[in-house]
Amino acid sequence: MLGKTKIISSLVIVLIASYTFGKDKEKDALVNLHGAIMDSQCAYNVHSDAHSHDWMTKRGIQGASDETSCTQHCVKDMGGTYVLVVKDEVYKLEDQLQPEPFAGKKVKVNATLDARTHTLHVLNMVEDK
């Protein structure tokens, strides 16, 4: 009876280890995405309802006259962070320095994706013309 308990315990440990290992693989998935660098506030609809800068630019908010200036204003002056928006998906960006020159622009991104947190570790980012 004791031998059977050890076997079952060992199987449970192997199953848990396999599940955990599988999750880590998912965490490090390599992705290639095309999207726009935006601020988290506009992207998560804090002051918009369409993942856009329209509300800020149409109201003539000082420092937010176009895509680039609105993104920079929301990050630097309003506590937002840079994110990548791909259609209706919003990805957090681990590195906040790399996207700064691309604020408000379309980009191609090669990254690893942490699927659990929806966060990208960017390997390469270039403007997508």
N, C-alpha and C positions, 0 to 999 in steps of 0.2 A: 504494500500500500504506500509506503514512504517513497519507493522508487517511482511510482506513478505520479505522485505529487511533484517530485523533482522534474520529471519529464514535462508535465503541464506547466510548471513554473518556467522552465527553460523555453518552451514554446511561446509563452506569453512575452517573455523578454525579447525573443527573436522577432515576434510580430510588432512589438512596440518599436524596436530598433529599425525594422524595415519601414514602418510607417514614418518614423522621424527622418530616416534617410531619404525617402521619397519626397517628403516636404522640403528638404534642403535643396534637392534638385530643382523643384518647382520654383524655389526662391531665387535661384540663379539663372533663370531662363534668359537667353540672349534674344533681344528684340531689335528690330529695325523699324523706326516709326517716322512718319511725316506729320508735322503738326505746327502749332504756333506757341511761342514763348509768351505767356501771359502772367499776370499776377493772380494769386490765389483768391483774392476778393472778387474780382470780376469773373474768374473762372468758376468759382463756387456760388455765383449769383448772390453775393452779399448786397450789391447795389445794381444788379442786373438780373434779367430772367432768361438770358439767351447765351450764356458764356461769352459775353461781348463787352466792349467798352462804350457802347452806344449811350447808355444812360449818362455816364460821366462826360463824354464829349459833347453830347447834345445840350446838356445843362450849362456848358461853358465853365466847368470846374477849373479853377486856375491850376495850371500845371498838368492838365489832362486834355490836350487839344487833338491828339491822334493816338493810334495804337501804341506807339513807342513811348510817348510822354505819359500816357495814362498808366501803362505798365510800370514805368519807373516811379511815377508819383505814388502809386498804391504800394509799391514795395518799400521805397525809401521814406515816405512821409506818413503812410497809413498802417504800417506793420504787416503788410502782405509778404508773401514769398513767391519766388519764381516757380512756375509750374509749366508742364507741357500739356496743351490741349489738342487732342486728336479726335475730331468729330465730337461726340458727346462724352468722351472719356477724359478725365483729368488725372495726370500723373504728377506726383510730388517729385521734386528733384533733390537728390541728396546734396549735391554741390550747388551752392547759391552764387558762386563767383563766375563760373563758366557761362551761365546763360545771360548774364548782364549785358554783354554787347549785342545780344540777339533779342532784346526786349521788344515785344510787339511784332516780331518778324516770324516768317515761316522757316522752319528748320527741318533737316534730316538728322535723326539721332540714332546712334548705335549704342545700346546700353544693356546692362543686365537688369532684370526686373524682379523685385521682391513682390511677388503676387499677394502676399499676406497684407503688406502695408501699402501696396500700389505705388512704390517708390522706385525711381530709376537711378542707377549708378551709371552715369554717362561715360562712355568710352570715347565717343567722338560726336561732335556737333558741328554742322556746317549749315550755312544759309541755303534754303531751298528756293531757288528762283523760278 
